[in-house]
């Protein structure tokens, strides 16, 4: 499935991710919990909503990883995220916003 051409450019993406005041920031990634009533900012909220709808991403994908050096967003499924201090990654969906490609990963 192709991603809408309405996706943001790298500058807009970097600005949106850079303005996140919460989550875990690493040198090339920014992780946030995917919570219903939590806003990521207008641009990122719209981007995430488009990706969730386009790829039918369920609520079990409870962490979002934004790459900070390229236009990639990953939805991560950690079934025991809130119970386990070091939860195991179960599944991942990575969307390359430039190439329009999706990578599915499973550690089932």
C-alpha positions as CSV (number, residue, x, y, z in Angstrom):
1,X,0.0,0.0,0.0
2,X,1.3,3.4,-0.9
3,X,1.5,6.2,1.6
4,X,-0.4,9.4,0.9
5,X,1.8,12.1,-0.7
6,X,0.5,14.4,2.0
7,X,3.3,13.0,4.3
8,X,5.5,15.7,5.8
9,X,9.0,16.5,4.6
10,X,12.1,15.8,6.7
11,X,12.2,19.4,8.1
12,X,8.6,19.3,9.3
13,X,9.1,15.8,10.7
14,X,12.3,16.8,12.6
15,X,10.6,19.8,14.0
16,X,7.6,17.7,15.2
17,X,9.7,15.0,16.8
18,X,12.1,17.6,18.3
19,X,9.2,19.3,20.0
20,X,8.1,16.2,21.8
21,X,8.5,16.9,25.5
22,X,8.2,13.3,26.6
23,X,9.3,9.8,25.7
24,X,12.8,8.4,25.5
25,X,15.2,10.2,23.3
26,X,18.3,8.3,21.9
27,X,20.8,9.6,19.3
28,X,18.8,8.5,16.3
29,X,15.4,7.6,17.7
30,X,12.6,9.0,19.9
31,X,10.2,6.5,21.5
32,X,6.8,7.4,22.9
33,X,4.0,5.4,24.4
34,X,1.0,5.2,22.2
35,X,-1.8,6.5,24.4
36,X,-5.3,7.5,23.3
37,X,-5.5,10.9,24.9
38,X,-1.9,12.0,24.4
39,X,-1.1,14.5,21.7
40,X,2.1,14.3,19.7
41,X,1.4,17.7,18.2
42,X,-0.9,18.4,15.3
43,X,1.5,17.3,12.5
44,X,2.6,14.0,14.1
45,X,-0.9,13.2,15.3
46,X,-2.1,13.6,11.7
47,X,0.8,11.5,10.4
48,X,0.2,8.7,12.9
49,X,-3.5,8.7,12.2
50,X,-2.9,8.3,8.5
51,X,-0.4,5.4,9.0
52,X,-2.7,3.7,11.6
53,X,-5.6,3.8,9.1
54,X,-3.6,2.9,6.0
55,X,-1.9,-0.1,7.6
56,X,-4.7,-1.1,10.0
57,X,-2.3,-0.8,13.0
58,X,-4.1,-2.1,16.2
59,X,-3.9,-0.8,19.7
60,X,-1.6,-3.7,20.6
61,X,1.2,-1.6,19.0
62,X,1.7,0.4,22.1
63,X,5.0,2.2,21.4
64,X,5.9,4.5,18.5
65,X,9.5,4.9,17.4
66,X,10.3,8.0,15.4
67,X,13.7,7.9,13.6
68,X,15.4,11.3,14.1
69,X,17.8,11.0,11.1
70,X,15.4,9.8,8.5
71,X,11.7,9.6,7.7
72,X,10.8,6.3,9.3
73,X,8.2,5.5,11.9
74,X,7.8,2.2,13.7
75,X,4.9,0.9,15.6
76,X,6.1,-1.6,18.3
77,X,4.1,-4.3,20.1
78,X,5.3,-5.0,23.6
79,X,2.5,-7.2,25.2
80,X,3.9,-6.8,28.8
81,X,5.2,-3.2,28.4
82,X,3.6,-1.9,31.6
83,X,4.2,-5.0,33.7
84,X,7.8,-6.0,32.8
85,X,10.7,-3.6,33.4
86,X,12.4,-5.1,30.3
87,X,9.6,-6.2,28.0
88,X,10.3,-8.3,24.9
89,X,9.3,-6.9,21.5
90,X,6.7,-9.1,20.0
91,X,6.0,-7.5,16.6
92,X,6.9,-4.3,14.7
93,X,5.7,-2.4,11.7
94,X,8.2,0.1,10.2
95,X,7.1,2.6,7.6
96,X,9.6,4.3,5.4
97,X,7.8,7.5,4.5
98,X,10.2,8.3,1.6
99,X,10.1,5.0,-0.2
100,X,6.6,4.1,0.7
101,X,7.7,0.7,2.0
102,X,6.6,-1.2,5.0
103,X,8.6,-3.8,6.9
104,X,6.8,-6.2,9.2
105,X,8.7,-7.9,11.9
106,X,7.6,-10.7,14.2
107,X,9.2,-12.5,17.1
108,X,6.3,-14.8,17.8
